[in-house]
Amino acid sequence: MKILMVFTSHDTLGSTGRKTGFWLEEGAAPYYVFRDAGADLTLASPKGGQPPIDPKSDLPENQTPAMTRFKYDEAAQRVFATTVKLSEVRSDDFDAVFYPGGHGPMWDLVDNPESIKLIESFYESGKPVAAVCHAPAVLHRVTYNGAPIVKGKRVTGFTNGEEEEVQLTKVVPFLVEDELKRLGGLYEKKANWESFAITDGRLITGQNPASSTAGAQALVALLTSIKSGAAA
């Protein structure tokens, strides 16, 4: 299976003067889920090169086994440091696309024409699209058959309550939960910070950083199911 992971290139948290980027767990955990499943991985970002890591995601209290593994894995670090430019990838070359979150995507991927076109191309080709935490926000201008891609779909993403807890409700361009609901998504959530991922057809969404492993595992399971169905 060939999976494309699309990261943010944005490193500024609105007008706060603070740094942001992708959440390290949301990059590292799915990376290892996919790699351990034997997937052929390509990492991309709008600018290419090293995507910025949200410094908060690497604080002592946020450490996870996947992050520890990543820090001792020089080969993986080189892969992350050399993402290809988003403009250079095509859905034809992959079986699925996965978007890690963090606050960065809220600024450079939600309205990115290349990202929107890419997601639509994947979905229209019958291929899965997955996004976790803040990354489901990248779906907000994506359409399928003339309607929002999330309309009528069971979806999840970073909750209003979680955004309130990190005190960024007034900083982000919009609230992921509210936007998914506005677009007609059948939004669901668990308690704040609890792992929760939903698969509805070819669309997979995860609620928060803790959901990144579950979201990635769901994508592997879906791709395996698709392959089995095709073989049958």
N, C-alpha and C positions, 0 to 999 in steps of 0.2 A: 504494500500500500504506500502511496505517495501523498504526504500531507504537507500543506503549506501553512506555516505559522506567520501571522502578520502582526508586527509590533509597532508601537508608536515611536515617533522621532521627537515628540514634544517634551520639553523639560521644565516648563515654567507653569506654576500653579496659578493661573489667572493673573490678577494684579497684586497678589500677596507678596511677591518677591521671593517666595519659597520655591524649591525645586520639586519636580514630580517626574513622571515617566511611567514605565510599566512596573507592576508589582512583581518582585522577584519570584515569589512562590508561584505566581500564575504563569511565569515563563519556564521555571525550572521543573516543576512537578509534571506538567503536560509533556515537556520535552522528554523526560525519562519514561513516562507512560508510553509515549509513541515509540521511542527508541527501543525500549525493552520488548515491545510488541513486534519489532523488526521493521518498523516503518522507515521509508526513505524520506528524510526531512529536508525541507528548504525553509530558511527564515528570511523574511523580507520586512522592510519598513519604508516609509515614504522617502527618507533621505539616504537609506542604505547605511552600512557600517554599524557601529555600536549603538543600539537603542539605549536611551537613558534609563537608569534604574532609579525608581523612587527611593530616596534615602531612608524614608520611614520604613519601607518594606524590609530593610536589612538591619533594623534595630534588634538588640538581643531578645526582646520579648516576642519577636515575630519569626524567629528561626524555626525551620522545619527540616526534617530529614532530607528532603529533596534539595533544599538550599545548601545544606552541609555537603551533600554529594557533589553539587555543582562547584562549590568552592575548591574541591580537591580534584576537579576534572578539567585539566587544562585544555583538552581537546574540545570539550563542550564550550568552554569560555571562548575559544577561538571561533567556534561556529557562531556564537552570539555576537562577537565583535565584528563579524564580516557579513552581516545581512545584506541581501541584494536589494536593489531599489524596487519599490512596489511597481513602478512603471515597466519593469522588465519581466514580470511574471504573467503567465497566462493560465487560465483555468484548465485548458486542454492538457496541461502537463501534470496535473494532480488529480487525486481522487477526492480530496476534501480540503477545506480551509478552516483554520482555528485561529481565533483572535483572543490573545491574553488581554486582561484588563489592567487596572491601575488608572489613575486619573488622566494620564497623558492622552489617550485616545479621544477624550471628550473635546479636545481642541484640534487635533490634526487628522482624525480619521472619520469623525461623524459626518462631515460634509465633503469629504475627499472624493472627487469625481472618479478617480482611478479605483479607489476602494469600493465605491458603490457599484461601478461597472463590473468589477471583479466578482463581487458577491452575487450579483444578478446572473452573471455568466455561469458560475458554479451551480446555482440553484436551478436555472433554466436547463442545464445539462443533466439534471437528475442527481447532482452530487451534494453531499451533506455540507452544511454550514454550521459552525459552532463558535460560541463566544461566551466568555465568563466575566462576572463582576460588572465593571463599567463598560466592558466591550459590547454587550448587547445594544448599547447606544449607537454603535456603528450601523445598526440596521434601520435607523429611523428615517432614512430617505431611500431605502431600498424597496423596490416594488417587484411584484410578481403577478402576472396576469392583470396588470393595471391597478392593483391594490397594494397597500403596505404588506411587506412580506410576513409581518407578524400578525396581521389581521386574522382573527379566528383561531390563532395558534396558542397552545399553552406555552407560556414563556415565563422566565424569571430574570432577575438581574439585581444589581445593588439596590437595596431597599431605601426608602425615604428615611426610615429609622436609623439605618446604618450610616447614611450620609449625615444625619443630625449628630450622631455620636462622634463623628470625626470633625464636626463643626465646619463643614464645607457646603452646606445647603445654599448659602448665598454666593458661593464662589464658582461653582460649576455652571456651565451654560444652561443646563436643564437637569431635572431629576430623572434618572433612568426609569424608576418605577412609574412615575407619572406619565412619561413619554410613551412607554410601552402600552399603558392603558389607553392613552389618547388615540393611539394608532389602531386600537381595536384588538390588541393582544389580550389573551385570557391570562392575566398576570397572576402568578402564585408565589408564595414565599413561605419560608420557615422562620424560626426565631433568628434574631440578629446573630450573624457570624456562624450559624449552623450550616453544615454542608448540604447543598441542595442543587440538583441538576435535573433538567427536564428534557426528554426527547419527544418531539412531536413531529412525526414524519421524518423529514430530512433536516429539521432545525433543532439544534441543541443549544440550551442556554444554562448557565450556572449563576448562582446568586452572588457569590462573594469569593474572596481568596481561598477560603476553606473548601470551596466547591470546584477548584481547578482540577484536582485529581479525578473527581467523579465525572466532571464534564469531559475530560480527556478519555477516561475509560468508556464513557458512553459513546464517544465518537469511534473508538476502536471497535466496540461491540456492533455499532451500526454498520461500519465498513465491512466487518466480518460477515454480518448478516446479508448485506448486499451482494458480496462476493459469492456466498453460498447459494443465494437465490439465483444469481446469474449462472452459476455452474449447473444448478438443477434445471 
